[in-house]
Amino acid sequence: MNFSGSILLVDDEAHIRKFISLLLRHLGVERIFEAANGSIALEVYKKENPDLVMLDVNMPVMDGIETLRALKVINPDCVVVMLTSLANRQTIDDAVALGAANYIRKDAPPEEIGRALADTIDNCFEPDDSGPAAPDA
Amino acid sequence: MEDPLINPSIDLKGRRILAVDDDRINLRIIGGILRNEGYEIAEAASGEQALEVYAAFQPNLVLLDVMMPGIDGFATCRTLKKAYGDKCAPVIFVTAKSEADDVVMGFDAGGVDYLTKPFRPKEVVARIRTHLSNQQLVEQQKDLVQQLSKANAAKDRFLGMCAHDLRNPLSSIRGLAELMDENAIGELTSEQREIIQTIHGASQSMLLLVNELLDVATIEAGHLKLEKAPTSIVEIVERSVHLSNIEAAKKNTRIEMVKIDTDPMVDVDRNKMRQVVDNLINNAVKYSPRGSIITVLIHSNGVVAGFAVRDSGPGIPESERHKLFKDYGRLSTEPTGGEKSTGLGLAICRKIVEAHNGTIGVDNIPGRGAEFIVSLPLYK
């Protein structure tokens, strides 16, 4: 995967963060930030300004949809990939309507997650990695 | 849940009986006999009054005189049956004449039995007891069915919740093991690799089970939502054949597709139908000897179209055929490469196919193998 940017990974389940972050490192992503819920994610986002956010849907404190809305207020161009478990059509539609770039089933095997992430990166970033382009709706 | 066994000694005391007769003396006699037995009695002197008293008293049984001024017993019975339907209390007719015509008319009107005047108290008591007991058994059975279907729905909900909550941790375990096997955290020793591969295999088969349980729970709870679109059968089958061939190659098995002149279209939920094709092909690979050839044949007769998966396994034992498409219907036949089976796959296939108004069946090919045939209404 050709991506030299940074990724913020948001999920309340530690094992998911462990799994996805190991996968990201394996794919060559070097700068990974983690957050266990939406409100922490917003803090980290403001501080670190990551290039891409991977965002869980079901979380306590502040859920994924709410967090997505807040992220889009901070930066309307931020690239957000939703992490879902069971594909819930309604949630996915809501997220896409709010400007999410893609969604990934986190219960999929690593290569499938990697492929979906690579697709999103291809769609949303210029090949020279000079920062995010407009998300492909 | 309470023990669903029915108490065999039925206590009928306090059961409500409505006695209807225009003859006061008759009412007094029958009332006396029945009160003596511990029943609660309400009386009515005409059909019209009977309808009123019925509504207020809600009896468990009605004793209804046939010959009455105003609306007679048969008409009263028909009115009651119409008003209360299945919930109407059983009606026993009381008639002075025991002529056959009368009796037949009584049954036609919805009565369950008849008594002839003058009364023989023992007969009255025995017949009433029989009908009250029957009625009570029916009620108990209805309760029981209701309780059981509630318990079954609760079980499905529980399974669904369980499966749902197990899925994410299991996916993480599987994913982490897979990444370690790919040296994501460095080169492994051969022992470490063996252990990691064991963890991967075990979590993979648990995930499979959990996913199938979740499918069953979703379908049983009536939450199977089909996103139908006109789809080419060849396209669905081709993709599955391609993907399955990768896995089948490990057993030196090959899957071939046999097309026909046309490319039949069906109105289906692509993902669900792929699941059916995948499942049938995987089964064929699982139960066929190493190095065999599995054939997937497209079929269409202008009304229905579909596909058939032909394997070279041992076939389906006749004695176990009935279990095949049922939940947890595992057969005695074993996979040939140590693969796992939950016994849910074919049940899920059947449910998906039936939700599309299609059919799924199996035939043994004499000499070798089984052929699973799926047929769906052709899209026009």
Interface residues (C-beta under 8 A of the other chain):
Chain A: E13 H15 I16 K18 F19 L22 L23 R25 H26 S85 L86 K106 D107 A108 P109 P110 I113
Chain B: H164 R167 N168 P169 L170 S171 S172 I173 R174 G175 L176 E178 L179 E182 A184 I185 L207 L214
